Amino acid sequence: MAMEAAPDVSRWVVIYPIYLDSRKTLAEGRRINSSRACQDPTVAEIGDCCSYLKLPFAIEADKAYSRDFMQRGRVRVQLKREDGTLVNPGIPSRKILMLKVAELVPKHTGRTRKQDQAAAAGASSSSANTGRSGKSGKKKK
C-alpha cells in the first residue's frame, strides 16, 4: 500500500466569500455581477457547492481577506489536474466557477432550512400580535 502524497493546494484557485457577496461593491472585492451574486455566502456553503460540482477543495478557515481582514476563511478549489486536464470539463475557469457557486449557494440545504424557520417564526409572531396596539392607558390631566 503506497501512501498518496498530499495535493499541492497552493496551486489551486482561491475563492473568498466576499467575491460572491451581492451586498459588496466591486471596490470592496466582489468579482461577479451583483445580479448573479448571492447574499452572505459562507465558506462551508461554498465548499458544499464545490463538492456538488465534484471539484476537490480545501477550506482554510484561518485565512483572512486582505481588503477586509474581519472576513475570515477562504476555499481553495482544484480546477486543473497536475497534467493540465480539467477536473470538471463544465468549469474551465475561475469566473465560471464563481458564477456556478453563486447560483448554487441560495439553494443550499442549510440556507433553505433557515428561511423556512424564519418564515414560520414570522407567521407565528404576526398572528400573536393581532390585539390592540399603540398607546393605551391613563390620559394626562
N, C-alpha and C positions, 0 to 999 in steps of 0.2 A: 504494500500500500504506500504509494508515494504521496507525500503531502503537497497539496496545491499551494503555490505561492499566493500571498495576499495581493489583490489587484492594486495597481498604482492609481489611486484615486486623485492624485494631483493633476492628472491629465484629463480628468472628466470635466464636464460643463458644470458651472456653478449657477444655482438659482436661489436668489434671496426672495422671501415672501413679498418684499416691497416692490419687486419687479412686476408683480401681478395684481397689486392693490389698486382698485379703481379710485380710492379716495386720495391717492397721492398724485402729485403733478410730475411732469417729465423731469423738472429740475430736482425734485425730491427723490427720483430714482425709478419711476415707473417706466417699463420698457415696451409695453404694448398699448394699443389703443384703449382708452378708458371705457368705450362701449363694449369691448370684448373682455375687459379685465373683471375680476371678482372682488368682493369686499372682504377685507381682513383674512387673507389666506394664512394658514399656519404651516409650519414645517412638516408636521405629521400628515396633514391633508395633502400636501404636495408629494410627500413620499408615497402615500397610498395611491395617488394618481399615477405615479411612475411605475409602481408595481402592477397596476391595472393595465398600463401600456406595455408591460413586460420589458421594462428597462431596469438594469441594475442601478441602484442608487445607494448613497451613504448620507445619513443625517449627521451634520456637525452642529450640535446644539450650543457649543461654547464659542462659536464664531459670531462676530457682530458685523453689521453692515457699516461701511466706513462713513457714509453721509449721515446716518442715524444710528449711533452706537448703542442706543437703548433697544434697538430692534435685534433680538438675539436669534441665532440659528440660521443655517443655510442647508441646502440639499445639493449634493454632487451627483450628477447623472452621467452614465456612460452612454454616449451616442454611437461611438465607433469602437470596434474591437482593435486589438494590437495590430492586426494586419490591414486595417483601414476599411473593412467592410462594416456596414451599418448593422447595429443590433436589431433595430426595428426599421424596416425599409419605409414605413409610412412616416417616419420622423427623421428627415435628413439634416435638419439644422436646429440650432437653439431657439430661433424665433418661432418655428413651428411647434417645438416642444412647449414653449411658454404659452402659446395660443391654445394648444390641446389641453394642457394642465388647467389653464384658466377656465376652459369650457367645462372641465370635469369637477372642479372644486365645489361649485354650488350644488352639484348632485351627490356630494359625499354623504355617506350614511349618517355620520355624526352631526353634520350640519343640518340635514333634513329632520333628524330627530329633535334637535334643539328648536327648530322653527315650529314643529308640531307641538312641543311642550309649551312654547311661548304663546302660541295661538290658543291652546287650551287654557292656559293661565289667564290670558287676556279676556277670554269669553266668560270665565267664571267670575272675575273681578268686576266686569262691567254689569253682569246681571245682579251681583250682590249690592251694587251701588245705585239701585233704581229708586230708593226712597227720596225724601226731601233733601235738597241740597241748598247751600248758601247759608247766610246768617239767619239764625233764629234764636229767640230768647227775649230777654227784657229790653224794653225800649229805654232810651235816655229820658231823664226828667228835666 
